[in-house]
Amino acid sequence: MQRSFIQRDLLEARLPWNATGFTVRLVVAQLVHCYDWELPDDMLATDLDMAEDLGLAQSVANFFRSLGFSNAQIASAVRVTPQILFADVEMKLRPKIKLFQDLGLVETHLGKFFSRNSTLLTCSLDKKLIPSIRFFKKILGNSNEDLFKVFNRCNGFIARDDILKLSTNIEYLESCGIVGSQLSKLLTRQPRIFRMRESALRDLVARVVDMGFSTDSRMLVHAIHTLSCLSEQTFKKKCELLKTFGFSDNDCLVMFRRTPGVFRVSEEKMKLGIEFFLNVAKFDKNVLVSRPIFLMSSLEDRVIPRYQVLQIIKSKKLLKTDRSFLYILEYTENKFLEFISRFPDDVEELLMAYKAHLLHTSSEEEENT
């Protein structure tokens, strides 16, 4: 049974049984010492150096355990970066771990972080990690939370790419007017933009400008973010979906200019949203053209519950003047609850109608457990 588990984990690590002896030793050491398994007899003879390797791996595994890493987190870290099992704990691993501890990563957060970002432990402390942290902090400010988000999404290219490449792209984006909080948000949300070839980044910005955005527009960064996430084919598919509901090419372009993020919404969510607003709420298409952000709202958690509440209010004739669903939808959560509180005799019923979706979701979750 142990052998089948080892075979499974080797496959998950994408390592064949006929891999080099060194590679096999790495993974076997991981399995033995992370899961406390006994080594199968038929693998004892794979290499005479196995015992020495296992001793090295044991010291690394014990070091991670002393920091609060779970066996699963150690296993995950080693699958991604098996060579860390043979790193010198005091010279290589501890100083790098301490760097992130000093930034605020402790206990379970530390293990979770390095289970996903173990490649960082192969980077030079002085040549890669410290310069990268200084570089990102210049953009992100003092938010270590944002710094960890960037490392979570960028660990691969931090290990591979030169900071100079990132710096060049940042200088170009700043020349386009993307500075301050816009630049930092773009870095945390879509860091792959910063490692693009400069020529590819310039082409992306040119495409955005051709679609009607100016470099002094605060919407430019949102358009760049969206187009960097989508292939041209995917963008066209979203437009084709809109056109099946009667929107024109120009409508699609206007919607993108007003709310670029709407094109990051899944086709299913976009379709269901359009169907509800046009067929149930009876909105004119022009409402969605002027307020495409409605299509980014959650139907289940925001749109439908508010619609149901308004229908109850109207059926009871509680309003002296008609209140458009359009404006109800734009209310903040607090303002909407304040609106409900204006009807004290019916507030309990209205709140029940508004929160019913939460009860329904909770019941479904209980049934599935």
C-alpha positions in Angstrom: 0.0 0.0 0.0 2.9 2.3 0.8 4.3 1.6 -2.6 1.1 2.7 -4.4 1.2 6.0 -2.4 4.8 6.6 -3.4 4.0 5.9 -7.0 1.1 8.3 -6.8 3.2 11.0 -5.3 6.0 10.5 -7.8 3.4 10.9 -10.6 2.0 14.1 -8.9 5.6 15.4 -8.8 5.8 14.5 -12.6 8.8 12.3 -12.0 9.0 8.9 -13.8 10.4 5.9 -12.0 13.3 5.8 -14.5 14.4 9.4 -13.5 18.0 9.9 -12.5 19.1 8.4 -9.2 19.5 11.9 -7.7 16.0 12.9 -8.6 14.4 9.8 -7.3 16.4 10.2 -4.0 15.0 13.7 -3.7 11.4 12.6 -4.0 11.8 9.4 -1.9 13.4 11.5 0.9 10.5 13.8 0.8 7.9 11.0 1.1 9.8 9.1 3.8 10.4 12.1 6.0 7.4 14.2 5.4 4.9 11.4 5.8 6.9 9.3 8.3 6.7 6.2 6.0 9.1 3.3 6.0 11.2 3.0 2.9 10.1 0.0 0.8 12.7 -2.8 0.7 13.0 -2.8 -3.1 14.0 0.8 -3.1 16.8 0.5 -0.5 19.2 -0.4 -3.3 18.4 2.4 -5.7 21.6 4.2 -4.6 24.3 3.7 -2.0 24.1 7.4 -1.1 20.4 7.2 -0.1 21.1 7.0 3.7 23.2 10.2 3.5 20.6 12.0 1.5 17.8 10.9 3.9 19.9 12.3 6.8 20.1 15.7 5.0 16.4 15.6 4.2 15.6 14.8 7.8 17.3 17.9 9.1 15.5 20.1 6.6 12.1 18.4 7.4 12.7 18.9 11.1 13.6 22.5 10.5 10.4 23.1 8.7 8.4 21.3 11.4 10.0 23.4 14.1 8.6 26.4 12.3 5.1 25.0 12.4 4.9 23.6 8.9 2.5 20.6 8.5 3.6 17.5 6.7 1.4 18.3 3.8 2.9 21.8 3.6 6.4 20.3 3.6 5.4 17.8 0.9 3.9 20.6 -1.2 7.0 22.7 -0.9 9.3 19.8 -1.9 7.2 18.8 -4.9 7.6 22.3 -6.3 11.3 22.7 -5.4 12.8 19.3 -4.4 16.3 20.7 -4.1 15.4 22.5 -0.9 15.7 19.1 0.9 19.4 19.2 0.5 20.0 22.9 1.4 22.1 23.9 4.3 19.6 24.8 7.0 21.7 27.4 8.8 23.5 29.0 5.8 20.7 28.8 3.2 17.2 28.3 4.6 17.1 30.0 8.0 18.2 33.4 6.9 15.6 33.4 4.1 12.8 32.2 6.3 13.8 34.9 8.9 13.5 37.6 6.2 9.9 36.8 5.7 9.2 36.3 9.4 10.5 39.8 10.0 7.9 41.0 7.4 5.2 39.4 9.5 4.8 35.9 8.2 4.4 33.6 11.3 3.1 30.2 12.3 0.5 28.8 9.9 0.8 31.7 7.5 4.5 30.9 7.1 3.9 27.3 6.2 1.1 28.1 3.8 3.2 30.7 2.1 6.2 28.5 1.5 4.2 25.5 0.5 3.3 27.5 -2.5 6.4 29.6 -3.0 9.3 27.3 -2.1 11.2 28.4 -5.2 12.0 31.6 -3.3 14.2 29.5 -1.0 16.5 28.8 -3.9 17.0 32.5 -4.6 20.0 34.4 -3.4 19.2 36.3 -0.3 21.4 39.3 -1.1 21.1 39.3 -4.9 17.4 38.4 -5.4 15.2 38.4 -2.3 16.3 41.6 -0.5 16.5 43.7 -3.7 13.1 42.4 -4.8 11.5 43.3 -1.5 13.0 46.8 -1.6 11.9 47.2 -5.2 8.3 46.2 -4.6 8.0 48.2 -1.4 8.9 51.3 -3.4 5.7 50.7 -5.4 3.5 49.1 -2.8 4.4 51.3 0.2 4.4 49.7 3.6 1.7 47.2 3.0 3.3 43.8 3.7 0.0 42.1 2.9 0.2 43.4 -0.7 3.9 42.4 -0.8 2.9 38.8 0.0 0.2 38.9 -2.7 2.9 39.9 -5.2 5.2 37.2 -4.0 2.4 34.6 -4.2 1.8 35.5 -7.8 5.3 36.3 -8.9 7.6 33.8 -7.2 8.5 32.2 -10.5 9.7 35.2 -12.2 11.3 36.6 -9.1 13.5 33.5 -9.2 14.1 33.8 -13.0 13.9 37.4 -14.1 16.1 40.4 -13.5 14.6 43.3 -11.5 15.9 45.5 -14.3 13.2 44.0 -16.7 10.5 44.8 -14.2 11.9 48.3 -13.7 11.8 49.0 -17.4 8.2 48.1 -17.7 7.3 50.1 -14.6 9.0 53.2 -16.1 7.0 52.8 -19.3 3.7 52.4 -17.4 4.5 55.5 -15.4 5.1 57.4 -18.6 1.6 56.4 -19.6 0.2 58.1 -16.4 -0.2 54.9 -14.4 1.4 55.9 -11.1 0.8 55.7 -7.3 -2.1 53.6 -6.2 -3.1 52.6 -9.7 0.4 51.2 -10.3 0.4 49.3 -7.0 -3.1 47.8 -7.6 -2.1 46.7 -11.0 1.0 45.0 -9.6 -1.0 43.1 -7.0 -3.8 42.2 -9.3 -2.0 41.4 -12.6 1.7 41.1 -12.0 2.3 39.2 -15.2 2.1 42.6 -17.0 5.3 43.6 -15.4 7.3 40.7 -16.8 6.1 41.1 -20.4 8.6 41.9 -23.0 8.6 45.7 -23.3 7.6 45.5 -27.0 4.6 43.3 -26.0 3.6 45.8 -23.3 3.8 48.7 -25.7 1.6 46.7 -28.2 -0.9 46.1 -25.4 -1.1 49.8 -24.5 -1.4 50.7 -28.2 -4.3 48.4 -28.6 -6.0 50.0 -25.6 -5.4 53.5 -26.9 -6.9 52.4 -30.3 -10.0 51.4 -28.5 -10.6 55.0 -27.4 -8.6 55.3 -24.1 -6.2 58.2 -23.6 -3.1 58.0 -21.6 -4.4 60.6 -19.2 -7.6 58.6 -18.5 -7.9 56.9 -15.1 -9.7 54.1 -16.9 -6.6 53.3 -18.9 -5.1 51.0 -16.2 -8.4 49.0 -16.0 -8.4 48.5 -19.7 -4.8 47.3 -19.7 -5.6 44.9 -16.8 -8.6 43.5 -18.7 -7.0 43.0 -22.1 -3.9 41.5 -20.5 -6.2 38.8 -19.0 -8.1 38.0 -22.3 -7.1 36.8 -25.7 -8.5 38.6 -28.6 -10.6 35.6 -29.3 -12.1 35.6 -25.8 -12.8 39.4 -26.1 -14.6 38.8 -29.4 -16.7 36.0 -27.9 -17.9 38.3 -25.1 -18.9 40.9 -27.8 -20.7 38.2 -29.8 -22.6 37.2 -26.7 -23.7 40.8 -26.2 -24.8 41.1 -29.8 -27.1 38.1 -29.4 -29.1 40.3 -27.1 -29.3 43.1 -29.6 -26.2 45.2 -28.6 -24.3 46.7 -31.4 -20.5 46.8 -31.9 -20.5 50.3 -30.8 -22.5 49.4 -27.6 -19.8 46.8 -26.8 -17.1 49.3 -27.2 -18.9 51.9 -25.1 -19.5 49.3 -22.4 -15.8 48.4 -22.4 -14.7 52.1 -22.2 -17.0 52.7 -19.2 -16.3 49.5 -17.3 -13.4 47.5 -18.7 -13.8 44.9 -16.0 -17.1 43.7 -17.2 -15.3 41.8 -19.9 -13.5 39.8 -17.3 -16.9 38.4 -16.1 -17.5 34.8 -17.2 -19.8 34.3 -20.3 -22.3 32.4 -18.1 -22.5 35.2 -15.5 -22.8 37.8 -18.3 -25.5 35.9 -20.0 -27.6 35.3 -16.8 -27.2 38.9 -15.9 -28.4 40.3 -19.2 -31.3 37.9 -19.2 -32.4 39.0 -15.8 -32.0 42.7 -16.4 -33.8 42.7 -19.8 -36.4 40.0 -19.3 -37.2 40.2 -15.5 -36.3 43.7 -14.4 -37.4 45.0 -17.9 -34.4 47.3 -18.3 -33.8 48.9 -21.7 -30.5 47.8 -23.3 -29.3 51.4 -23.0 -29.4 51.1 -19.2 -26.7 48.3 -19.4 -24.8 50.3 -22.0 -24.6 53.2 -19.6 -24.1 51.1 -16.5 -22.3 47.9 -17.5 -21.1 47.6 -13.9 -24.5 46.0 -13.1 -23.3 42.9 -15.0 -20.5 42.6 -12.5 -22.8 42.4 -9.5 -23.7 39.1 -8.0 -27.2 38.0 -9.1 -27.7 35.7 -6.1 -26.3 38.0 -3.3 -27.2 41.5 -4.5 -29.4 41.9 -7.6 -32.2 39.3 -7.1 -32.6 39.9 -3.3 -33.0 43.7 -3.8 -35.4 43.1 -6.7 -37.6 40.9 -4.5 -37.6 43.4 -1.7 -38.6 46.2 -4.0 -41.4 44.0 -5.5 -42.8 43.4 -1.9 -42.7 47.2 -1.2 -44.5 48.0 -4.4 -47.1 45.2 -3.9 -47.9 46.7 -0.4 -48.0 50.2 -1.9 -45.6 51.4 0.7 -44.0 54.0 -1.5 -45.6 57.4 -2.1 -43.6 57.8 -5.3 -42.3 55.1 -7.5 -38.7 54.1 -6.8 -36.7 52.7 -9.8 -34.9 49.4 -9.3 -32.0 51.0 -11.1 -31.3 53.4 -8.2 -32.0 50.7 -5.6 -29.3 48.6 -7.2 -26.8 51.5 -6.9 -27.3 51.8 -3.1 -24.5 50.8 -0.9 -25.3 48.0 1.5 -25.8 50.4 4.5 -28.0 52.7 2.4 -30.1 49.8 1.2 -30.7 48.6 4.8 -31.5 52.2 5.8 -34.1 52.2 2.9 -35.7 49.1 4.3 -35.8 50.5 7.8 -38.1 53.3 6.6 -40.9 50.7 6.7 -40.9 49.6 10.4 -44.2 47.7 10.2 -42.8 45.5 7.4 -39.1 45.6 8.1 -38.9 42.0 9.4 -40.6 40.6 6.3 -38.4 42.7 4.0 -35.2 41.6 5.8 -36.3 38.0 5.6 -36.9 38.4 1.8 -33.5 40.1 1.5 -31.6 37.5 3.5 -33.5 34.4 2.2 -30.8 33.7 -0.3 -28.3 33.3 2.5 -30.5 30.8 4.3 -31.0 28.9 1.1 -27.3 28.8 0.4 -26.6 27.7 4.0 -29.2 24.9 3.7 -27.6 23.6 0.4 -24.2 23.6 2.0 -25.5 21.5 5.0 -27.1 19.0 2.6 -23.8 18.6 0.7 -21.8 17.9 3.9 
